[in-house]
Amino acid sequence: WQTEFDQLKAQHQQDMEKLRKTFNEEMGLRAPMLYWKDKQTTHGKWSKFWGTVSFIGIVGAAGGLGFQIHDLLKNTPANTAPETWRLAVLALVAVFTVWGVRLIVRLFLSHQHLYTDAQERITMVQTYLSLMEGEHLASRNDRQLILQALFRPASDGLVKDEGVPFSLAEVITRQGKS
């Protein structure tokens, strides 16, 4: 009986040590997981807001510019070109309208990107904890790999603007190098 009792006691101590270790790691990762859940919620709300504003802005810009073009063409006498200054004002309004809508769409895309990033990190933490509990992460290399991915630097979420068109000087200087 004593031998069986000692084996059960040793097994119980091992199980308790594993449970303590898992609990300590889970507690250590609870704060980051709560942080990323908060970020996910925040960016999800902002993403919905800016997505709605983007849609309204696109529809409003298209409608407003269409109305302005219609008004310009309606007030132009038949068989004549619209006045140059009116075309210039319309072009200027169109440029600023499109620029403003692009900024709003970029805000939407940035928050959408950060929402997805926070979602991925939450999934990684939960997967890591379940693997720890099931003792599937025995090697330090496996743990290191997951923790590096989990605690990688976060991006700012700003969507990079596409490149500006090449200048004439740049086109000429590149021709000789090709």
N, C-alpha and C positions, 0 to 999 in steps of 0.2 A: 504494500500500500504506500509505503514511504517513497519508493522509487517512482511509482505512478504519480503521486502527489507532487514530487519534485519536477517531473516532466511537465505536468500541467501548469505548475507555478512558473517554470521557465518559459513555456509557451505563452502564458498570460503576460509575463513581463515583456516578451518580445512584441506581442500584439499591442500592448500599451505604449511601448516605445515608438512603434510605427505610427500609432494613432497620435501621439504627442508630436512627433516630427511633422506629420501631415497637417495637424492643427496649427502648429507654429508657422508653417509655410503658407497655409491658407490665410491665417491672420495677417501675415506679411504682405500678401497679395490682395487682401480685402480693400485696403485704402486705394491702391491703383485701380482696382476694378470699379469701385464707387466713383472715382474721379472720371474714368472713361464712360461710365454710364451717364454721369451728369453731362459730360461733353456731348455724348450721343443725343441726349434729350434736347440740349440747347441747340446744337447744329441742326437737328431734325426740325425744330420749330422755325429757326431762321431760314432753313432751306425751303420749307413750305411757304413762308412769308415772301421771300425773294422770288420764288417760282411763280407765285400768284402775281406779284408786282411785275415780273418779267413778261408774263403773258398779257397782262393789261397794257403794259408799255408797248409791246410789239403791236397789239391790235390798235391801240390808240395812235401810235406813230404812223402805222399804215393808213388808218382812217384820216388822220389829220393831214398827212402829206397828200393823200388822194384828194381830199377836199381842197387843199391849196392849189393843186395842179388843175383841178376842175375849175376853180374860181379864176385862175390865171387864164386858162383857155377860153372860158366863157366871156371874159372881159376883153379878149383880144379880137379886134375886128377881123372879119373873114379875109382870107388871102394875104394876111400880114403876119409878120413874126412878132412874138411878144417883145415888149421892151426889155432891153438888156439888163437894166437895173432890177426889174422884177424877177428875171431869171436868176440873177446873182443873189438876191435876197432869198429866193426859194431854195437855191443850192446851199446857201449858208445855213438856213433853217434845217434843211435835210441833213447836212453834215453833223450839226450839233444834236439833232434828234437821234440819229443813228449812233453817235458816240455815247449819248446818255443811255440809250437802251443797251448798248454793249456793256457798259459799266454795270448796269443792273444785272444783266445775264451773267457776267463774271462773278458777281457776288453770290448769285444763286449756285453757280457751279462750284465755287469755293466751299460754300457751306455743305453742299452735297458731297464733295470730296472728303471733308472733315468728318461728316456723319458716317460715311462708309469706313473711314480709318478707325474711328472709335468703335464701330461695330466689330471690325476685325480684331481689335485688341481685346475686347470683351470675350469674344469667342476663343481667342488664344489663352486667356487666363483661365476660362472655364475648362478648356481642354487640358491645359497643363495640370490643373488641380485634380481632374478626374484621372489623368494618367498617373499622377503621384499617388492617389488613393488606391489605384489598382496595381501599383508597383510595376508599371510598365516603363518607368524612367530610371532604370538602375544605374546607367552610366552618367558620369558628369558631363560628357560631351553632348548627350541628348538634352540634358537640362540646360546647358550653356547655349545650345542652338536655339531653343525655344525662348529662353530669357532674353537673348540678344534681339530676336525678332520682336519680342514684346516691348522691350524698353529701348527701341531704336528712337532716334530723335524724331519728333513730330514735325511735319511740314506746316507752313503757315496756311496752306490750302489755296493760296492765290493761284489762279489759273494763269499760266504764262501767256502773254499776248503773242500772236503770231508775228513773225518778222516783218519789218517794213520792207517795201520794195527796194531793190537795188538802185542806187543813184547812178547817174550817167557816168560819173568818174569811176565808180566801182566796176561798172560793166566794161568800160574801156580798159582798165588796168587788168581785169581778169582775162580778157581776150588774149593778151600776150602770154599768159601763164599756162593756158590750156594746151 
